[in-house]
Amino acid sequence: MILLLDAHAVLWWLAADRTLSRQARAAIRDPGNDVLVSAVTVWEIEIKRALGKLDAPEGIVAAVEATGFAGIPVGLKDAEQAGRLPPHHRDPFHRMLVAQARRLDAVIVIRDASFEPYEVETLTA
């Protein structure tokens, strides 16, 4: 299975925070799963940290890389697909995750029920 982590899932994992669901922790730990972090997620974390809306470690890229998770870039086709999504969700970061999850046939690890209309598989973070 391919897992695409949302910002909170990444931060909860890095902090070993028990807020992350037991199912999500098990799936992330499973060596049979590929765990991905999108560049858009790192961008979201840094923007929200700079605004004081999020407590995140300095050097988020190094922290993510130390976990062994793979980073994925935002490609032109991802941007095109995210822009074409119906407006069920207004958050541009989440819309990009939907586009990338569709392209990769990935499960988004997130705690947000508003993804259901996009018909993308999610796992509660």
N, C-alpha and C positions, 0 to 999 in steps of 0.2 A: 504494500500500500504506500502511496505517496501522501505525505502530510505536509500541508502548507500552513505555517503558524502565523496567527494574528499577533499584533503587538503585545497584548496582555499575556497571551500564551508564552511568548518568548520571555517576557520579563518575569512571569511567575516561575518558569522553568529555571532561569538563571539564578533566581533568588531562593530556589527550593521551597517556594511558597505553596502551602497546602491548599490555597485557593484554587489551584489547578486541579481539575477533577481527577479522580483515581483512574478513570478510563483513559483520559488524555495522557496522564503520566505513563501508564502501561504501554500505550501505543507509541509514544515517543521513545521509550526505552527499548522497544522491540527491535532487535537487530535486523529483522526482516523488512522493516519499514524504512523508507527514505524520508528524512526530515529536511524540509526546505524553509528558508527564510527569504522573503522577497526584499529586494532593494527598497521597494515602496514602504515596507514595514519599518526598516531602519530609518528611512526618511521621516515617517510619521513619529517614531519614537523621539528622534532628535528635535523635530519641530515642537512637539508637546513638552519635551524636557526644557527647551529654551524658553518657552512661554510660562514655565512653572506649573503646568497642568499634569505633569507626570514625573514620578521619581524613577530615574533610570541611571544605571551606572555609566560613568565616563568610559569611553572606549568600547561602545556597544559592538562594533564590528569585531574587535579582537575577542570579546566575550563570546559572541556567537560562533566565531571560528574555532574557539577552544572547545566547544561542545562537539565539534565534528559535523554540525549541521551544514548543509550546502546552501550557499547564497545563490539567488537567481536574479538576473537583471530584468529590467523592464524593457521589453522590446517594442518595436514599432507596431507589430500586430497586436500585442497586448494593449497598447494605448488605443488603437483603433477599436478593438472589441470592447474595452471598458467604456469608451465614449458612446458606443452604440447600444449599450445595455438600457433596458427600460428603467425609468426613474423610480424603482421600488426602494432604492436606498440612495441617499444623497451624499454619503461620505465617499469622496473620491478614492481614498486609500482602500476602502472595502470593495469598491467597484473594481479596482485593479486586481484585488485578490480573487474576485469572482472570475474575471477574464483569464487570469493565470491558471486558476484551478481547472477551468474548462479546457484550456489548452493542454494541460498536463494530466488531465483526468485525476486530479488530486482531491483529497479531503481537506477542507479548511478547518483548522482547530481554532474555534472561536466561541465566545459566549455572547451570541447575538442572534435572536430568533428571526430577525428581519431578512435573513438570507434565503428563507424558504421559497419565495416567489421566483428566485433565480434558478431553481432546480439544480443546485450544486450540493454535493454531499458535504455535511458538516459533522464535526465531533465536538461535543460540548467541552470547552476549555475549563 
